[in-house]
Amino acid sequence: MLEIKSNDEKTPARILVIGVGGAGNNAVNRMIDENVEGVELIAINTDKQALSLSRATTKIQIGEKLTKGLGAGAKPEVGASAVEENREEINDIIKDSDMVFVTCGMGGGTGTGAAPVVAEIARNLGILTVGVVTKPFSFEGKPRMNNAINGIAKLRENVDTLIVIPNDKLLQICDKRTSIPEALKKADEVLQQGVQGVTDLINKPGLINLDFADIQTVMRDKGIAHIGIGKGSGDNKAVDAVKTAMESPLLETTVNGASDIIVNISGNVGLVEAYDAITYLTEVAGDGANIIFGTVDNDIVGDDVSITIIATGLESSDKGGVKITSSVNRPSSVISNDRKTISQPVFGNKPKAGAQPVPLNIQHSVQQPVQTQPVMSQPSSIQAQPVKPATNVAAQNIQSTAHAAAPEKKPTPMRNNGQSIKIPDFLKRG
């Protein structure tokens, strides 16, 4: 279902981005570097020295009595207790806001422990609350990963929508020459894209406008979300841009199976181009997705286009089953667990009615059991020979093949001074 929103006036919404802990504070600083507009930036930390490096307009040191300004020591329980000291202060600062993004790096102490409490404060005030967090690299060890998993579970209980960025995904898009700060900046770009996409939709004018009520429809109580921004140019620019927005290589999610999707198009796009892009998105997401479509005016010049997608209602990170491919008509090669068939294309050309799935001919390389014949069933013409020790399995196999190909020769009886030698039974072939 496609809904087009058109409004003459917009009421600016108050949107906050709260960075909790070291990684959260760094994300806020990078948003300042990118001149993200239309939001208020807040930094929260137990570490007084780290907090002093933040350029956020509002800084809150939590747990001063508990930690003495020395941080949480990678203990989430300390972070959770520290933020309780400043619950009322945080409540007073955010109470008049319409939307709050809570961002942190999961696995440490302050972010993992305090972020769920900050989100709880916001949500209890009726504020639309979105979590954007990272999972640690696998090489950081199981204890840190377990802390992260537990922290994400607690945060999910206290946000309307959650976006999780696995740091391991950075290894797939960065080469060996990419520095650590540059790599982590790419993860922060997901937060930046999500925040900028929402603020543009709400605050910037456009021919087809979206308001904050639309954002709430898509993001209120929706669980796991997928956010992406794509850019395109040329003859197929709109479809190319929507593909890029759908792929989001740093996320584990796709738009498959989303319940609600907001699409915002910026730039010079014709009606047919917009139709192609939205049709492509609908075929991938499914006919049941509620798609709200809008446009905004921006500074894009020339023939370029930018498309923002916010897809929500994804029950789990692997819902939908496939990643988006680079070709519109390329079928999905997903093999079901219960039968060996190739599924019909997920998008592109529709299969004809009544078409049956194409059976997949899979050759199983299974070694059949070797059948042995009893000695009595062998031809009497074959004489017993001594068995040589199997010192080399490969050589033995080669020898066996050679014997099978060559004509059989009757063995020459072994003699000692003209007398036949009797072969012991345990050396006879059998």
Beta strands, then each sheet from edge to edge (+ up, - down):
strand 1: 2-4
strand 2: 15-20
strand 3: 40-45
strand 4: 58-61
strand 5: 99-105
strand 6: 128-135
strand 7: 161-166
strand 8: 223-232
strand 9: 260-267
strand 10: 290-296
strand 11: 305-314
strand 12: 341-342
strand 13: 358-359
strand 14: 415-416
strand 15: 419-420
sheet 1: 1+ 10+ 9+ 11- 8+ 7+ 6+ 5+ 2+ 3+ 4+
sheet 2: 12+ 13-
sheet 3: 14+ 15-
end
